[in-house]
Amino acid sequence: MEFASVSRSTLTKKRLHLSINGTDIDLSALHSPGEHPPLVFLHGFGSTKEDYADVVLHPGLAGRAVLAYDAPGCGETECRDLSRISIPFLVKTALTALDHFGIDRFHLVGHSMGGLTALMLAHRVPDRVLSFIDIEGNVAPEDCFLSRQIVSHHSEDADRFFEEFIDRTWHSPYFSSPLYAASLRHKVRAGAVRGIFESMVDLSDNADLMTKFLGLPCPRMFMYGEQNASLSYLSQLQSHGVELAEIPRCGHFPMYSNPPAMWERIARFLARG
């Protein structure tokens, strides 16, 4: 079989004790050494670093250096003050983690919340980003279909909002929504949700994200599920040299709905770099 000789043994779990804006973080990361510039993965809201652990099993990507970690308030990463978490906080976390591992230049992959974090990171240090694969990360106000619920379904009770958010997500007609919703309470602390969502909405509405994305000097790919092929800005991205990657039988979560197609498009894009 094609995958029989591929091993996950090079991928190791690490714990980093960091301080971000005076807040203690116990960061849980996956790291693998390699000869090529590393792939840095930033997961989406309600996901974890393990979404990308299979990168070392893909023949077209095996042998590359890898860094993936759970964002503060998510997965196995602990954050002493959940109320401090926001997209700018996550950007600072990314920069600190990169410095810890001595990573100067890298290929960047971000999904949803991680895609927005990656965009703000790339805009801040464009000379360090060799390429950027944006998997339905926010580039326009219309992308806040999850995060804008912090406004449209406002509740002062963080736990109640999160439980109702999970229920609404479970009933969504998009691929993998029940699968995604079933693990949300195990992957995200309720106290982190408001700061993340409010900052995502604010940046999407007010930070001119499209201009930032189109202005990046590195090769870029925008990946989206076929259920989201009606996004209004896809032709604009393509006309500005962004490669589009539509993943069949998929909504917002290609890593759950159609991971073989996701990994194949990632490998093809990076092979051209």
PyMOL commands that set and color helices and strands:
alter all, ss='L'
color gray80, all
select helices_A, chain A and resi 49-57+82-84+87-100+113-124+126-128+141-143+149-152+158-170+177-182+184-187+190-206+209-214+226-228+234-239+254-257+259-271
alter helices_A, ss='H'
color red, helices_A
select strands_A, chain A and resi 12-20+23-32+39-42+66-69+78-79+106-111+129-135+220-225+243-247
alter strands_A, ss='S'
color yellow, strands_A
deselect
rebuild
show_as cartoon
